[in-house]
Amino acid sequence: MKPKFLMLAIAILLALIILAQNTEVVVFRILFWNIAMSRIIFVFFMMLLGFVAGYATARFKGTKGSKKL
């Protein structure tokens, strides 16, 4: 098994465990709105947002001006 695949499998397993443990409903108050949702949905969206932000940072940082040794 390749190390990269193994790390990805472990990360996915840990994410699923975290999601499975957070199933209760929570209420978020943002200015004038009250948003009630399952915590599992909120945590999933935050993980997705973190993945997209990390991918975008790595993708669009680019190699302009960087020199490989």
C-alpha positions in Angstrom: 0.0 0.0 0.0 1.3 3.4 -0.9 1.8 5.9 2.0 -0.3 8.6 0.4 -3.2 6.2 0.0 -2.8 5.0 3.6 -2.8 8.6 5.0 -5.9 9.4 2.9 -7.7 6.3 4.2 -6.9 7.2 7.8 -8.0 10.8 7.3 -11.3 9.7 5.9 -11.8 7.2 8.7 -11.2 9.8 11.3 -13.5 12.3 9.6 -16.3 9.6 9.5 -15.8 8.9 13.2 -16.0 12.6 14.1 -19.1 13.0 12.0 -20.8 10.0 13.6 -20.3 11.3 17.1 -21.9 14.7 16.4 -25.5 14.0 15.6 -27.5 16.3 17.9 -29.3 19.4 16.7 -27.7 22.8 17.5 -29.0 26.4 16.9 -26.7 29.0 15.4 -27.5 32.6 16.0 -26.2 34.9 13.2 -27.3 38.5 13.6 -31.1 38.3 13.3 -31.4 34.7 12.1 -31.6 31.5 14.1 -30.5 28.5 12.2 -31.2 25.0 13.6 -29.4 22.1 12.0 -27.8 18.8 12.8 -24.2 19.2 14.0 -23.1 16.5 11.6 -24.2 18.7 8.7 -22.3 21.7 10.1 -19.1 19.8 10.8 -19.3 18.2 7.3 -19.6 21.7 5.7 -16.7 23.0 7.7 -14.5 20.0 6.7 -15.5 20.6 3.1 -14.7 24.3 3.4 -11.3 23.5 4.9 -10.5 21.1 2.1 -11.6 23.6 -0.6 -9.6 26.4 1.0 -6.5 24.2 1.3 -6.8 22.9 -2.2 -7.3 26.4 -3.6 -4.4 27.8 -1.7 -2.1 25.0 -3.0 -3.5 25.2 -6.5 -3.5 28.9 -7.0 -0.3 29.7 -5.1 1.4 28.6 -8.3 5.0 28.2 -9.1 5.5 31.7 -10.3 8.8 33.0 -9.0 9.6 29.9 -7.1 12.8 28.1 -8.0 13.3 24.3 -7.5 16.6 23.2 -6.2 
